[in-house]
Amino acid sequence: MDPRCPSLDAMADEIRACRLCRDAPRYGAPLPHEPRPVFQVSNAARLCIAGQAPGVRVHASGRPFTDPSGVRLRQWLGIGEEIFYDPTKVAIVSMGFCFPGLNAKGGDLPPRRECAQTWRERLFARLPNLELILLVGQYAQAWHLDRTVAARGLTETVAGWRNVYCSGERPRFMPMPHPSWRNNAWLKRNPWFEFELLPTLRADVARSVGQK
């Protein structure tokens, strides 16, 4: 790494102070509230959760996945809060660091595009030890995977998880649905996710965080 480039800690401070989508938005209206970037990083982390964007509860707490989605996600991964919130073990880098606001139906808006364009490549360049990146939702899948793979849609992308996970690339990628309660119907329609994907995921997570 170029020694003139900021360290991970310096970049984290820059991200926490970011007001781009509020003060100088590139796409659409400004962020409708004060920014509060939420993420978790350490250059020692071997596992990364690449999610969508904080929801309203996470915006209030300032801590990633402090909501029912986080409870389900930790169940999927087979780890507790003591590991999940240890930045030396788990990095949490969503596509958007700030809560994007709500749409007319009360759902979360998409992640702000400014965020990933400004920070994502630079931040991942400072996470050299990542072995496994969980691509939670279609936005993360579209960013990290080949366009032809992500363009198939979330269900087909996740159903083809073996092709992505076993591709031989490093770090490994695992495409996943979002753990939101809004995806309960999807989970019922796709029981293979629980019985086929999750056992492989839990075993790899255990290795990545040093449980095995």
N, C-alpha and C positions, 0 to 999 in steps of 0.2 A: 504494500500500500504506500502511496506517495506520502512521505512524512509531512508534507505541507497541508494535507487534507485534515479536516477536523476528526478528532477521535470519536468513538461511539458516544461517550459521555457528553462531549461538546455538541454532537448532532442531536442527542436526546434533548438537551437544553434548548436548541434551536426549534425543535418540533414543539416542545411545550409552550414556546412563546409565539408560535405561528398564528397569524390572523389573516392569512391570504384569502380564504373563502368568505370572510366577514368584511374585510376592508378593500380587497381588490379582486373580486370574483371574476373568473374567466368564463364561467359557464352559468348563465342564468342569474337569478336573484341572489343577493348576499345570504349567508347563513342567518337564519332568523333569530339567533340568540348568541350569547357570548361563546367563543370557542373554548372547548376544554378537551384537548387531545388526550386520549387514553390509549396507552400501550405499555408493553413490558419487554425489556431487552437486556441482554448481557452477551458479551462475545464468547462466553463459556457455554451458552445454551446449545443443545444438540437437537431439540425438538422445537418446532415453530408452528403456531396456530395462525393461519392466515384467514381471518374472518371477513365480515362484510363491513360493519361500522357499529359503534356503540348505540345502544338503544337508550330510551329515556332514563331507565333506572341506572344504567352504567354512567350516563352523563351526570346524574346526581351524585353517585358514589365516587366517581373518578377512578374506579378499579374495574378491570375487564371482567365481563361475564358474571357480574353480581346480580343475577336474575335467574328465572327458571331455566332459560336456555343454558346457562352455565352449569346448573345442577345436572341437566341431562348430558351435556357435553362431558363433564367429568365422569359420569357413569359410563358413557361410551368408551372413554379412554382408560377406565379402570384405575384412576388415581384420585387422591383426595386433595383438599385445598392446600395442604402443606407443601405438596410438590407442585401443584398447578400454579401457585403464586410465588414460586421460587424462580426468579429470573435467570439464575445460573443453570436451571434445568429446562425451563419452558419460556420461549419468547412468544409474545402475542402481538402480532403486527397485522391489523386489519387493513382493508383497502382504503378506508377512510378513518382517520383518527378521532374525528368529532361526530357527535350525534347530528345527523343531517336534517332533522325535523320530520314532521308527519305529513302524509298526503291527505287528501280530502276524505278518504275512507278510514283514517286513523292508523294506517300502516306506516312504517318507516320509509322515508324517501331513499333513493339509491345513494351510495357513498358519493361524496363530492369528488369529482374527477381531478380537481386541482391537487388533492392530497397525494394520490398515487404518483401523478406526474412529477410532483416536486420532490418527494422524499423516498419513494420505494426502492429504486435501484441503488441509490446512495446508501440507504440503510442496510439493505441486504449485503452490500459489499463489505460491511463492517460486522457481519455475523458469520465468521469463517468456519465455525465448527458445526453448522447445521447438518444433520443427517436425514431428518424426516420433516417434511412440511405438509401439514394438513390443509387442504384447500376446501374451506368450508363455504359452500355456496357458489353460485355461478360467476360472481364478479371476480373472486380469487382464481377460479378455474380459467376464466377468460384471460387473465393477466399472465398466469404462470405456464399454461399449457399451450401446445401448438393450436393455432386458430382453428384448424380443421377438426380437432378433437373437441374443443370447447363449444364450437358452433353447433354441435349435435344436440345441445340442450343438457340440462342438469341430469335428468334421469338416465339418458344414454351414456353420459360421461361417467357417472358414478357406477352404472351397471358394468361399464368396461374398465373398472378400477384395476384389474389385474394387468392390463396392457400398459397402464400408466405407472403403476407401482413397480412392476417387474421390468421396466424398460432398460434398466442398467444405469440410468442417470443418477448423479449424486449432486445434491441431496435427492432422496426418494420423495415422490409426491403421492399423496393419497387424497383423491377427490371424495367429498362428502356432502350430504345435504346440510342445511342449517339446522341446528337442534331446536329451533323455535317450535312452540306448540302449534303454530300455523301449518307445520309439516306433519301433523299427526296422521292425516289421511294418506299422505305419501308413504309414510312408514308402514301403514297397514297394507297398502297396495304392493309394497316391495319388501316382503319379509326376508328375502335373501340378504338385505343389508345387515340385519341383526345376526343371521345365522352363518353367513359366509364372510362378509367383510370385517365385522367387528372383532372376531377372534384373532384374525391376522393383525388388525390395528392394535389391539391391546398388547399383543406379544411384542410388537415393534416399539410401542410406547414404553413398555417396561424396560426394554433394553436401552432405549434412548435416554431415559431418566435414571438409569442405574439401579433398577429394581431387580434385574436378573444378571 
